[in-house]
Amino acid sequence: MLSLVQVQQLIDKCSVEVEVFGFGQGPVLRPDLVSRNPDLVNEAFRQYAVTWGNLRVGRLFRELDVPLSVVLNAAFPPAYPSVWKEFRAVQPKAPIIAHGMNNSNDILPLGRGLAEQKDYIHRTLELIASTTGVRPTGWSSPSVYSNGDTMQAMAAAGITYNIDQMDSDTISRLKTPDGALVLLPYPTVTVDMGQFLARMKSANEIEALWLDYVLELASEARADPAREATTVVIGLHPFVVGTPDGAAAMRRVLVRFKKDDAVWLADTETILKAAGVN
């Protein structure tokens, strides 16, 4: 993540996506089996992430004392109340970033005007607040799928920061007619889901990518300590890093990052506070 405390640092933030898709919908590990009805193999792949993967990720970060941010579908706590209760007990202080209603059939109403997006974001925040006791000030669009109206709709709802920005190494601000937003860099290549499902990379290969990506930024920071601090949000999905092999790879990554004095591991709230924007 980003550190503005010392500009020579690289700031690294990890966020776990706590998502709900609905039966028969969502990520597919075995596309050759999707014509089955029911498609038990792919459904089990998704359900394992819900019931086992989320908790394994939460415990791993707690064990290593590494901050974690939670990117939460509003429909998750009411759909899986016992899982959410157990996860929140493991990560009671992790900032919650709103992630829409779900990640399949109730995403942002793109193309239907600004008012509909404002209403959708408002309903998302209200549902999360009613089920978790926390009203998020951060937003991540479901499937990183937004348009020109979305940023203004976020600001109108009281959102102060977002992690939809995928084309930068540094924190930036975006002014909208309804207020300003802080944009935290969320690089496409550091998101585990795309590497795992689209590019068919193993957990070990993703581990190597994360190490190369972050440690190269740290090396650049050492070479030019006067430059602006760089920030990386690493998007984690429990069907990737919530499996035993995925968690083992994640553990090695975090242990290595903790040894580098140019890398600061932080959650979103801590980053924004250090940057003086929250």
N, C-alpha and C positions, 0 to 999 in steps of 0.2 A: 504494500500500500504506500501511500505517500507520506513523507515526513517533511514538514516545513520547520521542524525544530532545528534540524541541521541540514542545510541544503545539499550537503554532499551525500546524503543518504538516498537509498532506494527504499521506497515504502511498499510493502507487500501485504495484501489483504486477501484472506480466503473466505469465500462465502459458500455455504451449502444450500442447495436448492431443495426445499421441502415442498414437494409438488404432489398434485393429485390430477389424474387424467380421466378416470372413469373406465368402467369395464370395457375391454376391447379397444381402447384408445391409448395412444401414447407411443413412447419409443419402442422400437422393434429390434431385437437381437437376431432373430431368425426370419428374414423376409420370405424365405421359401415356405414358411408355414402359415403365413397370414390368411390364406384362403380357408383354413380350418375353422369350423364353428362347433364348439368353442376352440379358440386358439390358446390352449392351456400353457404351452411353452413360453410364448411371449408374455402372457398374462402373469405367469410366475416370475418372469424376469423383472417385470415392473413391481409386482407385489413384494418381492424380496427387498427391494429398495425401501419400500414403505415400512415394513415391519422389522427389518433387520439392519438395512444399510444406514438409515438415518441415525439410529442409535449408536452403531459402531463408529460412525464419523464423529458424533458428539462426544463419545467417550474418549476417542483418540486425542482430540484437541484438548479435552480436559486433562488427560494424563500428561500431555506434553506441555501444558500451561501455555497454549498458543491461542490467541483470541480468534473467535469465529463470528461471522455475521450470518444471519439466517434470512434467506430469500424465500418468503412464504406465500404460497397460494392461499387465499382467504378461505377456500372450501376445505382445506386440509384439516384444521382442528375440529370442525363439526363432523367431518367424515370419519376421522380416526382419533377420537378424543383420548383414548387410553394411550395411544402411541405419542400423541402430542404432549400429554401430561408427563410421560416418562422422559421424552426428549428434553422438554423444558426443565425438568428436574436436573438433568445432566448439564444443560447450558442455560442456567437461569438468567444470566445477564447479557447474553448475546443480543446485539441490536437486531430488530426485526425490520426487514425491507419488504414492502408490499410487492407482490408479484402477480397482481390480477386475481381473478376468481379461480380459474384453473388453467391448465396448459393444453387444453384440447378444444372443447366446444363452447367455452365462455371466456374468450379473450377480448382484447380491446375492439370496440365497434368501429373499426377503421372505415372511412369513406361515408360515414353517416352524420358528419358534422361535429363541431366543437362541443355543443351542448350534450350530445350523447356520451362523448368521452369524459366530460366533466362528471356526468351522472355515474358512469361506470367506475371511475376512480373513487368518487365519494362513497359509493356502495361497498367497494372493496375495503376501503379504510374503516368504514363503520363496522363491517363484519369482523375484520381482524381485531378491532378494538373491543368488540363485544365478547369475543371468545378467548382473547389472550390478555386483556387488560392493558394493552399497549396500542397506541395509535401511531403507526409508523410515520416518519418524516422522510423516508427514502423510498424510491420506487425502482423496480426493474420490470420492464414490460414483458409479458408472457412471450416466450420464444424470441425475445428481442425484436418484436414486431410492432413498430409504431409508425406514426407519420407526422406531418407538420403541425397538426393540432395537439398532439399528445403532450408536448412540453408545456404549452400554455395551460392545458387542462390539469397537469400535475401541479403547477404553481398555484393555480386557482384553488386547489384542494388543500393547500398547506404543505405540499411536498417541498423540501429544501434541497435535496440532492438526488441524483439518479445514476444508475450504472449501465445505461444504454450506449454510452460512448465507446466505440470500438476502434477508433482511428487515431489514438494519441498515447503518448507516454507520460503526460502531465495533467494535473487537475486544471480545469478551466471553468469559466462562468458563462452561462447563457442567459441573456435578458429576454423575457417574454412580456407581453402586455399585462400579464397578471402577476409579475414578479420574477425574480432571478432564481436560477437553479445552479447548483454546483455539480459539475460532471466529473465523475470518477472513472478513469480509464479501465475498460473491460475488454482487453484484446481478444479478438476472435480465436487466435491460435492457442491461448492458454485455457480455453474452456474444454474440460475433459470430454464432454458428451460428443462434440463434433469430431474430436480426435478418435474416440473409441468407436462410434457408430458409423460415421461417414468415411473416415480414413482407415478404419479397422486397425488402430494402434492398440497394442497391449498396455497394461498398466505400467510395465517396465519401460516401454518406449515413451509413454507420457511422462513418466518420472524423469527420464533423460531430457525431454523437451523443457519441462519446468526448470530443471537445474540450469540448463544452458541459457534459457531466456532470462531468468532472474540474475544469475551470477554474471552474465555478460553486462547487464545494466549496472550491476554493482562495480564491475571493472571500469566501465565508462565513467561512473561517478568518481572513482578514485583518480582517474586520469584528469578529470576536470572538476575539482571540488567546488568551484565557484558557480557552477551551473545550477539551474533549477532542479529540485528533487524530482525524481521520476516515481511513478506509481503504477502498480500492477494489481488488478483485482483478478484473482484466480477463481473461476467458477467451477464448483464441485457438485457432482451429482451422485447420489447414494448408490445408483446401480453401477457406477464405475469405481469410486473409491470406498464404497460401503461394503464391498465384498472382502473376504480375507486377503486376497492377493492385492486388491486395490488399496486397502488400508496399509498393508506392508510397504507398498511403494510410497504412499503418502507420508508414512512415518519417516522413511529415509529422507524424503525431501525436506520435511520440517526440521529434522535434526540437523541437516546440513545448513539450512538457512539460519538457524539459531546460532551457528558458529561464526557467521560472517558479520562483522561489526558494521558493515555498510548496509545491511538489510534490517529494516525495522518491520516486524510482524505486528499488525494492529487491526482492530475492527473499524468499521466506518465511523462510529461516533468519536472514537479517539482521534482518528485522522482529521475529522472536521474540526474538532476542538483545537488540535495542534495548529491547524491552518488558520484558526481564528474566524471560522465561518459558521460556527454552531454554538 
